[in-house]
Amino acid sequence: MALQEIDHLDDDARDCLDNCLEAAQVCEWCADECASHGEEMAECIRLCRDVADIASLHARLMARDSAYSEDLAATCAEVCEACADECEGHDHDHCQACVDILRDCVESCRRMAS
């Protein structure tokens, strides 16, 4: 089902759901790429995996209009911000790709949490 067809979502919620899905995808890729760079990337991998799990869960809760999605939005924003800060410190293309997407996710999740 296309996001436009989910009638309980307004434009901000659709934007947030889309950002969460994109964040989950880019973080899965980043974590996989970081695994080949050794132990110095352990924190990046951990945070990317946390984002992938939390952001995808948040997207699923939003899609089904869960009463808990607003609460999870704040946590998702917090984890995405921590991951973006970590990724920003690495020069790898996959880390830098995460930063922009995660910053968008932080903003949209904070709007949903308020």
C-alpha positions as CSV (number, residue, x, y, z in Angstrom):
1,M,0.0,0.0,0.0
2,A,1.3,3.4,-0.9
3,L,1.8,5.9,2.0
4,Q,-0.7,8.2,0.3
5,E,-3.4,5.6,0.7
6,I,-3.0,5.4,4.5
7,D,-5.8,7.8,5.4
8,H,-5.1,8.4,9.1
9,L,-1.7,9.9,8.3
10,D,-1.3,13.6,7.7
11,D,1.6,15.0,5.6
12,D,3.9,15.3,8.6
13,A,3.2,11.7,9.6
14,R,3.8,10.5,6.0
15,D,7.0,12.4,5.9
16,C,8.1,10.9,9.3
17,L,7.2,7.3,8.2
18,D,9.1,7.7,5.0
19,N,12.1,9.2,6.8
20,C,12.1,6.3,9.3
21,L,12.0,3.7,6.6
22,E,14.9,5.4,4.8
23,A,16.9,5.7,8.0
24,A,16.4,2.0,8.7
25,Q,17.6,1.1,5.2
26,V,20.7,3.4,5.2
27,C,21.7,2.3,8.7
28,E,21.5,-1.4,7.7
29,W,23.8,-0.6,4.8
30,C,26.1,1.5,6.9
31,A,26.4,-1.2,9.7
32,D,27.2,-3.8,7.1
33,E,29.9,-1.6,5.5
34,C,31.4,-0.6,8.9
35,A,31.8,-4.3,9.8
36,S,34.7,-4.5,7.2
37,H,36.5,-1.6,8.9
38,G,37.4,-3.3,12.1
39,E,36.8,-2.7,15.8
40,E,37.1,1.1,15.6
41,M,33.7,1.1,14.0
42,A,31.9,-0.9,16.8
43,E,30.0,2.1,18.1
44,C,28.8,3.1,14.7
45,I,27.6,-0.4,14.0
46,R,25.8,-0.6,17.3
47,L,24.0,2.8,16.8
48,C,23.1,2.0,13.2
49,R,21.6,-1.3,14.2
50,D,19.6,0.5,17.0
51,V,18.3,3.0,14.4
52,A,17.4,0.3,12.0
53,D,15.3,-1.5,14.6
54,I,13.7,1.5,16.3
55,A,13.0,3.4,13.1
56,S,11.4,0.4,11.4
57,L,9.3,-0.3,14.5
58,H,8.3,3.3,14.6
59,A,7.2,3.2,10.9
60,R,5.2,0.1,11.6
61,L,3.4,1.6,14.6
62,M,2.6,4.8,12.6
63,A,1.2,2.8,9.7
64,R,-1.2,0.9,12.0
65,D,-2.1,4.1,13.9
66,S,-0.8,2.8,17.2
67,A,-1.3,4.8,20.4
68,Y,2.3,4.2,21.2
69,S,3.9,5.7,18.0
70,E,4.1,9.2,19.5
71,D,6.0,7.9,22.5
72,L,8.4,6.0,20.3
73,A,8.9,9.1,18.1
74,A,10.9,10.8,20.8
75,T,13.1,7.7,21.3
76,C,13.6,7.3,17.6
77,A,14.7,11.0,17.3
78,E,17.2,10.5,20.2
79,V,18.7,7.4,18.7
80,C,18.9,8.9,15.2
81,E,20.6,12.0,16.6
82,A,23.2,9.9,18.4
83,C,23.9,7.8,15.3
84,A,24.2,10.9,13.1
85,D,26.7,12.4,15.5
86,E,28.7,9.2,15.5
87,C,28.6,8.8,11.7
88,E,29.6,12.4,11.2
89,G,32.9,11.6,12.7
90,H,33.8,9.1,10.0
91,D,34.9,9.9,6.4
92,H,33.3,6.8,4.9
93,D,30.7,7.4,2.2
94,H,28.2,5.1,3.9
95,C,28.6,7.0,7.2
96,Q,28.2,10.4,5.5
97,A,25.1,9.1,3.6
98,C,23.6,8.3,7.0
99,V,24.1,11.8,8.4
100,D,21.8,13.6,6.1
101,I,19.1,11.0,6.2
102,L,19.3,10.7,10.0
103,R,19.1,14.5,10.5
104,D,15.8,14.5,8.5
105,C,14.5,11.6,10.5
106,V,15.4,13.5,13.8
107,E,13.4,16.5,12.7
108,S,10.3,14.6,11.5
109,C,10.3,12.4,14.6
110,R,10.5,15.4,16.9
111,R,7.5,16.9,15.1
112,M,5.6,13.7,15.7
113,A,6.6,13.6,19.4
114,S,5.3,17.1,20.1
